[in-house]
Amino acid sequence: MLKPRPLGRSAENMNTLLVILGPTASGKTKLAAHLAYDLGGELISADSRQVYRGMNIGTGKDLEEYIVNNQAIPFYLINIIEAGDSYNLHRFQQDFQKAYQDVKSRNRTPILCGGSGLYIEAVLKEHQFTAIPIDEDLREKLTQATDEELLQKFKGTPSIYTPLADISTRKRLIRAIEINTFLNQNLLAVLYSPIVYSPLIFGLMLPVEIRRERITKRLYERLQNGMIDEVKSLLSRGIPAEKLIYYGLEYKFITEYLLGSLDYGTMVERLNVAIHQFAKRQMTFFRKMERDGLAIEWLDALLPTDELVEQIKFKFETFI
C-alpha cells in the first residue's frame, strides 16, 4: 500500500486538484500514475468511454499503466457501468465529486486525468446545465434536421447557456438546442451544487507528426491484439450495433466492418483518419478552455517521465 502524503495546512483547507490532460497517445495516464506514486495520490479518470465495462482495447484503458514499481495506483470512474448503458456529463460530475471527496477524506492527493475536455471543464467550470433533462420528443424532431437547420435553430433559441455551448459536433449541437429550449421554458433551478476546486492543470504537448505516428502505430497494435474480437464480443452479448456506432471511433468503424458495410482496408483507413481528427479536436477544445480562463501549463511529452514528474511536483508543492 502507498503511504498517504501529508499535505500542507493550506491544502487541507482548499479543494486542491491536480489535472493531467492531453490528446490521445500523449502518455498522460503513465505520467499521472507515476505522479500519484510519488505524491501518495489516486487517479480519477476523465474519459467518456472508459466508464464502460468490456470496452477495454478500443478505449485504451491500459490498466497495466496503473501499476508503478509493483504497486497498484487506485483509480476511479473506470469500468463503472455496463457497455450499452447510458452515461452523461451530469452523472460524471456527481461521480467525480464523490470520488474526490473519498480521496480527500483519506488525506490522499486527487489527480484528475483524461482527454475528455468537456468532462474536465464541467468539473472545473462548475457547469449546472448538465442536469437539464433529455427531451426525447425534441431530439426525435431534431435528428431529422440538416446541420444547417440545426445551427439556425440554435441561433434562434438563445439563452444564458448559449455563450457556453459546445456545438463542435452534431450530437453536441442537438444537446445545446435541447438545453436552450428547456431554459426558455423553465426558470433555472439549482440543479447541481458543485464543489469549487482550486486546480493546477498540466497538459502534455506532442509535435503533430510524432502524435500522428503514435496514433497509427497504436491502432495497428490494438487491431493485432484483439480489438475486433472485443467488438464481436460486445455484439454477441446483445448490445445493439447502433449503440456501439454511437460510441464512435473504434466501436463505430469496427461495427460497420463486422456488419459488412466496410471492407477491412477501408475500415482501418477511415478509423485512422478519424482518430487523428479526434486528437485535433481535443487540442482545439483544450485551447478553448484556456481562452475561457482555465490556465494550462503545457509540458513537453517527449521528456522522460521522471523529469516531468519532478517538474509537476515542484510546482504543486509551491501551489499548496
N, C-alpha and C positions, 0 to 999 in steps of 0.2 A: 504494500500500500504506500502511496505517496504521502508524505507528511504535509499537513497544511502549512502554508507560508503565512506567518503573521503579517498583517497589513498595518500600515501606519494609522494613527488616530484619525487623520483626515479621511482615509479610505473607508474606515468603519462608518463614517457619518455621511458619506456620499454614495450614490449609486454608480460607482465607477464601472466602466465596461470597456474591455479591450475588444477591438474589432479587427479581424483579418479578412480582407476581401480581395477579389481579383477575378479575372476572366478564367474560363475553363482551361485546364492544363498549365496553370501558372505555379502550382506547387503550394497552394495556400493551406491545404489540410496537413501536409507534412510539417510545414512551418508552425502552424497553430499547435499541433501535437507536441512538438519539441519545446515550444514556448510554455505550454501547460506543464510539461515535465519539470522545467526549471522553476516555474513560479508556484508550483503546487496548485495548478488550475484545472478546470474542467471545461470541455468544449460544448457549445450549444450550436447545432447546425442551422444554417440559414440556406437551405436548399429545398426548393418547392417539390422536388420529386423523390428525394431520399427519405421522405417520411413513409414511403410505401414499402411494405414487406414484399419480398420476392422480386423486386426491381433493383437488382444489385449491380450487374455488369453495366447495363445501359445507363444507370445514373452515376456510375463511377464512385461507389461507396468506398472502395479500397480500405476496408476496415483494418487491414494489417498496418496501415499507417498510424493507427491509434495505439500501437504498441511501441514504446520507446525504451530502449535499454532493458528489455524484458519486462517492462511494467505497462499495464493497461491504463490508458488515459480514459477516464469516464467521459461519456458523451451523451447528449440528449437530442431528441427530435429526429432520430433516425429509426426506421422500422417501427413506427408507432401506430400505423393503420394498415389495413389490408389493401393490396392493389385492387383497383376497381371502385373503391370508395371515394368519396369526395373530401377534399381538404381545401381550405381557403385562407385568405390573408388574416381575417379576423380570428380564426381559430389559432393560426400561428402566433398572433400577438398574445393570446391568452396562454398558450402552451409555453411560449418563451418566458412570459412573466413568472409562471410557476417554476420553471426550471431555474431561472435567475435567482429567485428567492430561495430555492432549495440550496443552490451552490453557495450563496452568501451566508445562509444560516449555519453552514459548517465552516465558515471562515476560509473559504476557498476563493480563487480568482476566476470569475466567469469570463470566458472568451467566446465571443460570437464569431463564427467562421463560415463563410459561404460565398456563393456567387450570385444568389438571387437578390439583386439590388433592391427590388421593390419590397421584399421581406425585411431587409436590413433597414431601409428607410422608414418603413411602417413602425418599427420599434423606436428608432431614434427621433423621428419627427412627430411621434405621438398621434398618428392618424386615428381619427374617430370614425371616419366614413366607412371603414371596412365592415362595420357591424350592420350596415344597411342591408335589409333582406333582399334575397333574389326574387325577381318578379318574372315567373316562368312565362306568363302570357305575353308580357312585353318582349322578352327575349325571343319568343317564337316569331313575333312580328318583325323584330329587328334582323333576325337571321335571313329574312327574305330580301333585305335591302342591299343595295350595292355599297361599296366602300365610300363612294362619293355621297350617296344619300345618307349614310350613317354620319359622315362628317358634318353635313349640313344640319342634321338632326341635333348633333352635339352642340353646334354653334347656336342653334335656335332655342336651346333649353338651358341657358346659363344659370349657374347657382354659385354659392360660395365655394363649391368644390372645383369649379372649372379651372382656376389657375393652378391647382394641384394635380389635375388629372394627367395620367399617363395614357396617351392614345396611340402608342407606337405600334400596336398590333390590332387586328380586327376584334379579337376577343376583349382586349382592354378598352377599346373604343365603345363596344356594346355595354360593358360594365360601367363606364363613365356616364353614358346616357341614362342607364338604369339609376345610378346614384343621383344625377341631376334631377331626374323625373321625381324620385322619391322626395328630395329636398324641396322641390317646388310644390309638392302636395302635402307636406307634413312639416310641422315645427320640429327642428332638430333637438331631440332629447339628448341627455348624456348617455351615449350608447356604450362608451368604453372609458374606463378610468385607468389611464396608463401611469406607469412609473416614469418620472423624468430622470433620464440617465445622464451621466457625465462621461461621454465616450472619448476614447483615444483610438483613432481609426488609422490603420495602416493598409495600404494597397500594394499588391505585387504587380510590377510592370515588366513586361517582356517585349523585346523587339518583335515587330509584327511577323517577320519571316520565321523567327525561331518559334513563335507561338503557333504559326501555321504548320511548321514541321512536326511539332509535338502533337498537335491535334490529329494530323493524318496518321502519324506513327501509332498513336494510342488507339485510333479507330481500328486499324488493321489488327492490332494485338487483341482487342476485345472481340473482334469477329472470329479470330482464331481460337479464342478462349471460351467460346460458348454463348456469345450474346444472342445469336439466332435461336439456339436451343432455349434460352431463357424466355424469349418472346413466345416460342412454341408452347412452353410450359404454362405461361400465363393464359394463352388462348385455350389450352386444354382444360384449365381449371374453370372455364366458363366465363372468363372476363370478356365482355363484348369487344369486338375488333374496333368499333368506333371509339370506345373508351381509351384503348391503347393509342389509337391515332390522335386522340385529343391530348395525350401526354406529350406528344411531339417528338421531334428529333429521332433518336434510335428506335423508339417504340412505333412511331408513325411509319417510318420508311421500311423497317423490317416487317411490320404487319402487312403493309401493302405488297411487299415481296412475297410473303407467305400466302397471301390471298391471290397471287398471280397477276397483280396489277403492274408490277415492275419486274424486270429480269434482274439477276444478281448484279451485273455490272452497272446498270443504271441506278439501282438502289444504292450501291456503295458510292457512286459518283455524286448523286444528289444529297446523300446523307453527309458526305464530307463537306460539300459546299454549305449545307445548312448549318453545320456546327461552326464553320468559320464565320458565317453571318451572325450566328448566335453570340460568339465571342466578341464580335464587333459591337453588337447591340449592348452587351454587358458593359463594355468600356464607355459607350455613349451614355448609359444610364448612370454610371459612376461619376462621369463628368457633370451630369445634370445635378446629382447630389451635391457636388462641390458648388455649383452655381447657386443652389438653393440654400447654401450656408453651412453644409457639413464639411469640416476640414479633413482632408485625407492626405496623409503623408505617404508619398509613393516611394517604394523601395525597389532596388534592382533585384529581380527574381533570379538572376544568374549568379548572385553571390552565394557562397556556401551557407547552408542552413544555420550553422553555429554562429556565423558572423551576423546574420540577420537577427537571430535570437538576442545576441548581445546588444545590438542597436536598439531593439524594441525594449528590452529590459531596462536599459539606461534611461530611456525617455519615459517609460512607465513609472519607474521609481521616482523620477523627478516630478511626474504628473501627480502622483498621490501624496 
